[in-house]
Amino acid sequence: MTSKVFAAWLKDGAPVSAQAEALGRALEATGFVKRLGKRDLVAIKLHVGEKNNTTHVKPELAAEAVRQLKKAKTEPFLTDTSTLYRGQRENAVRHALHAHAHGFTVEAVGAPFLPLDGLVGAHERETKVDGELSKSVKVAGEVFLADALLVLTHATGHIEAGIGAAIKNVGMGLSSRSGKMRQHSSIDPVVENDKCTNCGKCRKWCPESAIEERDGVSFIVRKKCIGCGECIAVCRFGAVKFNYAKGSDFLQKAMAEHAAGVIRHFGAKACYINVLADMTTDCDCFDTNQKKAVPDIGVIASNDVVALDQATLDLTAKATGQSLAATAHPRIIPDIQIAHAEKMGLGSRKYELVEV
């Protein structure tokens, strides 16, 4: 099967208004809005960016998606889930306030921000997937109450998965807290003492208080560690390491299986958009103002999550000579998550690129 990926190109450095206009064209080309019914509750899954992050999807893009969805008399809302790590998005109250602070207000976007995993990320639902790693997965408890799903993703590199695109946005982003822990269960981080500056950031962000100071450096207490990998993400000195060959393989497959738990439910009432602008080496969970790693390309959309992420790798490789993942974290092979998602029946890596 060959899927269609619709592309609305952008010039490098295009303003947010141009990005929103490109999103509108790409979304319209998918035919998604025409498949919706009056008063359908449409979940728009996005990432509002951690504190100090400026490269996440902007409110203007979400507003354009809401505008199109309302043409079909639907009832759209923005959504995400709580993080494992401590930060601005660790529970529904802080998450909603933070989304508002980043401009995702009802006044600006035209829709409310409503987390789907409960007050503290514990509200979940288990669903069968019959995957290679898991027979069932745990996802956000309210996700299946939505009638349709629009996945709006800012494509970035990812320190553990190579690339963070639509598969990750669904698989990690719509799983429950225990689902996220399952995906990270193979991560076995250690601190290299000679590189540790004892800044304490990893200790501050650890959700389980599993990192303590010993002999002037940070030390990970194995019995307490849940393998969430946030210590790896927040360490700016490369002092926290894990076995990429083992850990990334498992994480990527687990992400794909958790994505299957959500995507299979929505079927034709799901659509995916990747924003290939302001792409950075690390994901929007970093509370820093990251620099752009790849020139802006455009906004691409598809009814096939596998084809969309494959196109993201291909288009970034065409633009720079190597994919976004290779630019960001060359040790990791991001194809694992895409191939496994295809194996799980979520789509096809074969696609036709259609300019809109």
N, C-alpha and C positions, 0 to 999 in steps of 0.2 A: 504494500500500500504506500502511495506517495501522498503526503499531506501538503497543504499549502501554508506558507508563511508569508504574511503580508508585511511589506517594509515601506515605511515613510522615512525618507532620508533626511538628515540634518547636516548643516555645515558645522564644522568644529567651532565650539563656543557659541552656538545658537542660544538665544535668550529663552527663558522659561515659556514665554508666550508661543514661540515656535515649536517647542517640545510638546506643549499642550495641543496645538493644532495638528501636529504629526500624529499624536496619540489618537485624536479624534478620527483622522482618516484611516488609520490602521484598524481601530476597533470597528468602525463602520463596515470595513471590507470583510470582516469575519462573519457577518450576518448574525452575530450573537444576540443583539438587541431584538431582532425580529423573531427569535425563538422564545422570547419571554412572554409571560402572561401578565395581564393586568393585576396589580397589587402583589406580584411576586416579591418576596423578600430577597434582595440580592446582596450577598456578602462581597465586599471589595477587600480582598486580603492585600495588605501592604505593610511596609515597615516605615515608621515615622522617624527613624534615626535616633541614635542615642544622643545624650547631651553633648553639645559642642560639635556634633557631626553636621556638615552643611551640604553633603553631596547626595543625600537621600532623595527619593521621589518628592517633588514639591507639591504643595497643596493645589496649585493650579492644574496639575495633571489629574489629580483625583477629582477636582471640580468638573473637568471636561468629561470624565467617565460618568460621573453622576448626572451631568446634563443629558448625555445621550441615553442613559438608562431611564431617566424620567420621561423621555419621549414615548416610551412604551407603557407609561403609567405604573411603573414599578416603584418599589419602596427600597432604595439602596441604602446601605450603611457601610462605614469603614470598620475594619476589624483587624485584630492581631491577638496574640496570646502572651501570657506572662513569661518572663525569662527565668532561667535557672539562676543566673548570677544576680548579685545585688546591684541595683542601679535604678534609673528612672522608670523602668518598665517591669519591675519585679512583682507588682500586683495591679489589679484593675484600677484602683483609685489613682495611684501614681502614674500609671500608663495613660489614663484618660486625660489627666492634667498635663502630662508631658506632650501628648498629641496636640492639645489645645495650645500649649506654649510654642510649638513648632508650626502653628498656623492652620492646623486641621480642625477648624472650628465649624460649627453648623452654618454660621454666617458666610464664611469664606468658601466652603466646599459644597454646602447644600445638603449635607447628610451628617448624622451623628457618628461618633466613634464608640463602638460597643464591643469590648472583648468577649470572646466566646467560651472561655475556659473558667469562668467564675471569678470570685473575688481574689483568690490567691493562686489560681492556676491548678486547682485540685479537682475541678468539675470535669469529668471525662466520660468517654463512652468507648467501649471496646468493640472492635469490628474485625471480622475475619478477612484475612488476605491470602492465607496459604502460601506464604513466601518461603524463600530459601532460609532465611534467618528466623522468621516468626510466623506462627500460624494465625496470630491476631495482633492487632496494634491498638494502642490507646490514643484517641484523638480528643480534641476539645469537645466538651459535652454538648454544646449548643449548635455545633456546626451543621448537623443534619436537619435542623429546623429551618435553615435557610432553603429557599427554593432554587437558587442559582448561585454560581460562584464566578467572580471575576478576579483573577490573580494579577495584581499590578506589581511588577518587580523591578527594582533597580539592580541591574547586573553588576556584580563585583567579583573580585578574587575572594578566596576563602582560605584561611590558614590551615584548615583540616580537610576540606573537601575540594580544594583547587579553585572551584568556581561556585558562587552563590547566585543561582538564577531561579527559574520558576519551580523546578523540582524541589529545591531547598525551601523556597518560600512556602510551599504547601506542606512538604514532609516534616520539616522542622517547625515551621511557623504555625501550623494548625494542629500540632500534637499537644497532648496534655503535658504537665510537668513530668509525670512518670514516663510518658512516651519519649520525651527529650532525654531523660536519663538513660533509657534503653538504648537510644541511638549512640550515646556517648560511652556506653559501657565497656568498650574495648580500649578507650583512651587511658593510658597508664603514664601520666606525666611524672617527670623527675626534675629536680633543680640541679643545675651544674654550678657548684659552689664558686668556681673561679670566675664565672660571669655574673653572678648575683651581686647587685649593688645594695641589697637590703633596703630598697626603697619602700617596701611594704605594700605596694599596690595589689599584688596577688593575694596577700592576706586580707586586705580590705574587701576585695571582690568575691572571694570564695564563699559560696552559699552555705557550706557546711562547716565553716571554721576549721577546715582540714589542713590549713597551712599555719605553721608557727615559726617563730624565730629560734634558731639554735646556732650557737657559736657565731653570731653576727651575720647569718644568712637565713634565707627562708628554707623551710623543710616541710615536705608534704607527708602527712600522716596517712599511710596507706589504708588503714582500717576505716578512716572517716571519708576518704576520697570517693566521690561518686562518678568521677571521670567526665565531668561536664566540659572540661577543656578551657574554661574561662581564664585560668591562670596563664595558659599559653597565649591567649588572645591579648591580654592586657600587659604582658611583660614586653617592654620596649628594648630590652637588652639581650634578647635571645637566650635567657638563662633557663627557661623552662622548655623541656624537650619531651617528645613522645615518639613511639615507633611508628613512623609514617607508613611503612610498608604494610603493617598489620592494622593500625588504627584507622587510617583513611579508607581502606577497602571496606571494612565493616561499617563505618559511619555512612559512607555513600550508599551502600546497599540498604542499610536500615532507613535512611532518608527516603529512598525510592519506595520501600515497602509501606512506610507510614503515609507517603503521598498517595499510594494506591488505596489506602483505607478511606481517603477522602474523595479522590477523583472518580472512583468507580461509582460512588453514590450519585454524583451529579450528571454523569454521562454527557449528553449533548447540551445540557444547561451549564456548561463550564467553558470559560475562555481565558486565554493567557496573554499577557502583554509584558515584554521585556523592554525596559528603557536603556538603550545603549548610549548613554550620555553621562558625563562626570564619573566614568568608571574608575574605580580605585583598586589597589592591590588587596585591601581587606574590606570586610563587610561593614555595614552601617551600624553595627553594634559597638564599634570603637568610638569612644567618647573624645575623638580628636578631629580636627579639621584636616582631612586627608587631601593629598594632591592627586590630580587626575593622572592615571597611568597609561591610558589609551585615548586617542582622539575620538571625539564624538562621532557616532555613525548614524543613529536614527532611532526610531521606535518600531519594533516588530511585534506582530500579533499573530496568534494562531489558535485554532480549536484543538491543537495537538501539543501537549506539554513537552513531549520528547523531541519533536521536530523543532520546536521553538528554542530549546536549550542547545540542540545540535547546531542550529543556525547561528546562535550566539557565539559559540566557539569558532565556527567557520568564518563568520564575518569579521570578528576581531583578528583572526589569523590573517585574513586577506588584507586588512587595513595596515597591519604592522609587521607581518612576517611571522608572527607567532600568536597563539591564542591569548586571551585575557588570562586564563589559568596559567599558561606557561610564563607569561610576563610576571604574574603575581607570585606564584609558588611552583617553580619548575620541578620540584621533587615529587609533586602529586599528579596522578593521572586522573583527570576529572571525568573521563569517558566512562568510568565505572558506574557512576550514578545514572548516566544516560542509557547505557547498555542494559542496566538492571531494570530501569523503568520500562524499557521496551520489552524486556523479558516478562515483566509483570503485566503486559498488555495495555500499557498506558498510552501507546502511540508508536510512531515509526520514526526512525532516524533518516529515512528517505523523505525528501521534501522538495517542493517547487517554490522558488522565491518569486513572489509577485510584487512588483513595485506599484505603490498606490500614491 
